[in-house]
Amino acid sequence: MHPDPQLQLTERSARIVHKLMVIAVVMMVLLIAALRPAFGFEPAGQLTTVFRVAAAGVLLLSVIAMRVVRGSMDPVGHREDRDAWWRANFPRAIVVWALAEGSALAGAVFWVVTGDFAILAGVTGVSLALMVWNRPGVLMGV
């Protein structure tokens, strides 16, 4: 009989998944930057403002969705089993981290299309900061 995989979720596994997701964002942005010349896009200078607004909108919607999901997560109690808390809240944590990850990658894609480094630095930088700010210890409320 196979053990239930959900029973294996621990605070340690959450920390590992979080670190891997942060590393994945950094690696994807570096890969996109390295491959950008091969894409052959002509910078869409006349659409830069549109893409800046779209990037800010993506980031804003991600932040709002993250707040909603985080609002459904109760902080871990002093005597509560931390691993039990993670078994109950791990899917929500993944959603919070994925929202930040998605907006970071959207910022990188918008940068490829426009050639506007401000989009990359702003959206991707803020999104990475959100991932760090929503690390496992902070999500638990400790």
N, C-alpha and C positions, 0 to 999 in steps of 0.2 A: 504494500500500500504506500502511495506517495504522500509525503507530508503536504499540508496545505501551504502553498507559497506565501500566502498572506501572513501566516504565522511567523515567517522569517523576517518580516519587516522590523527593523530596529532603527534607533537613532543613528547608529553608525552607518547603516545602509543608506539612510536619507542623506547624510553628510557626503557620502561617496557619490551618490547620484547627483546631488547639487554641484559638487566640484566638477564632475564630468560634463554637466550641462554648461557650466561657465567656460570650461576649456573648449567645448564644442563650438560655442559662439565665437570665441577668439580665433580658433582654427578656421572656421568657415569665413570669417571676415578677412583673415590673412589670405586664404585661398582665393576668395573673390578679388581681393586687391592684386594678387599675383596674376590672375587670369584676365583681369580687366582689359589689358591691351588686346588680348586675343578675341574678345567679344566684338571688337570693331564698331562700337557705338560712337556716333558723332554726338558730342555733348549737346543735349537739348536745352541750350541756353535760354530760349524764349519760354520754356516750360519750367524753368527752375523754381519760380515762385509757386507755381501750382504744385510741384513735387514737394516743396518745403511745407506748404500747408497740408498736403496729404500726409507727409511724414509726421508732422506735429499732431495731426488727427489720429493717426495710427497709435502714436505714443500715448496720447490722451485717453483713447479708448482702452488701451492696454492697462493703463494705470487705474482707470475706473473699474474695469473688470477684476483686476488684482485686488482692489479694496473690497469689492463685493465678496470675492472668494475668501479672502482673509477674514472678513467679518463673520463668516460661517465657522471659523475655527476658534474654539475656546482655548484659552491658554492652559497649559499643563498645570495641574495642581501640585502643591508641595509634596503631597504624599502619593500622588498618582504615579502609576507605572509609566515611564516615558516611552517604553516600547509599545505599550497598549495605546498610548496617545498617537504614536506614529502609525500603528495599524489602522486607526480610525481616520487619520487625517492625511495620510500619504498621498492619496489621489488628489486632494485639494492642493497640496504643496506642489505636486507635479504641474498642475494647471497654472499656479502662480508663476512658477519658474518658466513654463512654456510660453506664457504670455509675454514675459520680458524677452525671452529668447526670440520669439517671432518678431517683435518690434525691432530688435537689434538687426535681425537679418533683413527686414524690410528696409531699414535705413541703409544697409549696405547695397541692396538692389537699387534703391533710388539714387544712390551715389553713382553707381555704374551707369545708369541711364542719363543722369544730368551732368556728371563730372563735378558736382558741387560738394566739396569736402566738408562744408558746414553741416550738411545733412548727415554724412557719415559720422563726424565727430559728435554732433549733437544727439541724434537719435540713438545711435549705437552706444555712445558713451553713457547716456542716461540709462539706457536699457541694461547695460552691464552693471551700472551702479545699483539699479533696482534689484538685479539678481543677487548682488552681494548684500544689499540691505535686507533682503528677504531670505537670508540664510536660515538653516534649520533652527539654530538657537533663538533667533528673533521670532520665527513663526511659532515656536513653543511658548513664547512670552517669558523666557528666562533671561 
